[in-house]
Amino acid sequence: MSQESLFLDSGQSDVKEVKPRGRLGLIVTGVLGGSLVALYAVAAPFVTPALRKVCLPFVPATSAQVDNVLRVLRARSGTLVDIGSGDGRIVIAAAKRGFQASGFELNPWLVWYSRYRAWSEGVHRSTSFHISDLWKVSFAQYSNVVIFGVPQMMDQLELKLASELESTAKVVACRFPFPTWVPEHTAGEGIDTVWVYDAKTFKSHLQHGMTRKTTPEHTDPSDTHT
Ligand SMILES: C[S@@+](CC[C@H](N)C(=O)[O-])C[C@H]1O[C@@H](n2cnc3c(N)ncnc32)[C@H](O)[C@@H]1O
């Protein structure tokens, strides 16, 4: 039987030629299949947030947003967590300012990238990144909490943080404020706005059943936003 072709005898008169799949065809099929699997593995963690009940996509903070977070926390120290830490930019910037900073993120690629960046920027000892669903972990141990969320999740997150955090904690919301908490002050403007909340205030409001007030008690004096 030839290497180039295979003849099958299917009875007396019906002879069919079955051409062997060329090596090139196999390689192309393998490469194409492998690429599709790899593409799916990379893309799926970025696409699946859109399919969840609350869609929280990866939208990195702007440099101004990161600066505003650090500015409102300039008198603070200790532990910090970025909830949904994306590529780790807030965690890494906070670690450079002396915080022991952690990130919780659903997308494993972003967590691995964050760890690499923390290592390459020399702050791996003061950072940690966890592949976790923010709704399934407790943030009780953190004294500074940062969240760049979406409006649809903020009321649920208010309840979670109010029940978990110590009274000494501060919470910073980026771009979207919490719906019922009273901010201590704000910084930045437009999409770079951040709101700062004091846990003692929102925990006592929770206990007393107080609700909505959207204007801050103070505005950062170095800031033009009102
Ligand atoms: C708007 S981005 C903010 C990224 C980062 N904090 C920043 O400011 O640059 C929200 C991040 O939350 C992540 N995320 C979405 N749902 C999540 C969940 N249930 N638990 C943890 N992280 C989640 C997304 O993958 C995305 O990286």
The ligand as an ORCA input file, in Angstrom:
! r2SCAN-3c Opt
* xyz 0 1
  C     -13.937     48.828     37.202
  S     -12.638     47.598     37.337
  C     -11.598     48.390     38.533
  C     -10.175     47.901     38.490
  C      -9.236     48.540     39.512
  N      -9.825     48.586     40.847
  C      -8.850     49.937     39.099
  O      -9.416     50.872     39.688
  O      -8.031     50.090     38.195
  C     -13.503     46.335     38.282
  C     -12.730     45.033     38.447
  O     -13.501     44.160     39.254
  C     -13.356     42.840     38.777
  N     -14.527     42.050     39.196
  C     -15.740     41.945     38.600
  N     -16.566     41.170     39.314
  C     -15.849     40.761     40.402
  C     -16.146     39.932     41.529
  N     -17.357     39.373     41.679
  N     -15.180     39.721     42.453
  C     -13.949     40.282     42.312
  N     -13.614     41.084     41.272
  C     -14.543     41.320     40.333
  C     -13.251     43.000     37.270
  O     -12.609     41.884     36.681
  C     -12.446     44.301     37.149
  O     -11.089     44.040     37.051
*
